[in-house]
Amino acid sequence: MPAASGEQGVREQVSRMDPAGADPCCPSPTEGEAPPPQGLFPTSCNMAARAPPPRALAPPPVPTETAGKEQVKMELENASLWKQFSAVGTEMIITKKGRRMFPGLSVKLSGLNPALRYILLLDIVPLDSSRYRFQGDAWQTVGEAEARLPDRVFIHPDSPATGAHWLGRSVAFHRAKLTNHTLDSQGHIILHSLHRYQPRLHIMEARDMLRWGGAQHSFSFPETQFLTVTAYQNPRITELKIRSNPFAKGFREDGRNCKK
């Protein structure tokens, strides 16, 4: 009979899907449960079929030395100097050729595993979405920030080094340079002028370098925030830099001013 033949065809199709008579990928609704509306959402079988293929390479394993990681600390050694500048409004000169920061970033580390190797990195990120101008003896917002530039990191030249190397010493990032040259090829950190920025320091185990974007330990200090300029705007910052910077001896002796 045609009806029996059709019923037999359905049974054969079900048996091919699953020996028990049910599709394990698309289970039938339980008794009393309304079947899902057709056409609104793909079935789980279809979703599985359309799922992207698995990654060719599995992500690197999570390091097992987690006990000591929570103990890692970073101290800003010259915090008192940074706070003097922050109270006035820190300005950092940026040039096309690149200019070193003053004050510089000098830190001390604790809690590292002496036997493991670590990489220390510095990056500098925008603090807000505004552009600034110094007027009326104060910094004021004057519009939206320029488009964010490609992120760059400065790798401390001692990296990679063991925890024993980093512990118990001053770690300075005085070789890092800031530039406003958007086509810089020297590896300097590229920033916009008249924007506010926040330096960040990262500690990574050497074996985790391929997982950049998820640094194991990141630190930032609010007192190190600064505004970028091509010439100092606030006379108080100029005076403070001349008094504090050991390389400004000539300015102190001659009473010259570096503001343009």
Salt bridges, closest charged atoms under 4 A:
GLU7 OE2 - ARG11 NH1 3.25
GLU65 OE1 - ARG207 NH2 2.77
GLU77 OE2 - LYS108 NZ 3.79
ASP123 OD2 - ARG200 NH2 2.59
ASP123 OD1 - HIS202 NE2 3.00
ASP128 OD2 - ARG196 NH1 3.54
GLU146 OE2 - ARG131 NE 3.80
GLU146 OE1 - HIS192 ND1 3.66
ASP151 OD1 - ARG148 NE 3.22
ASP158 OD2 - HIS165 NE2 3.07
ASP184 OD2 - ARG152 NH1 2.64
GLU205 OE2 - LYS69 NZ 3.79
GLU205 OE1 - ARG207 NE 2.98
ASP208 OD1 - ARG211 NH2 3.32
GLU253 OE2 - LYS249 NZ 3.94
ASP254 OD2 - ARG256 NH2 3.42
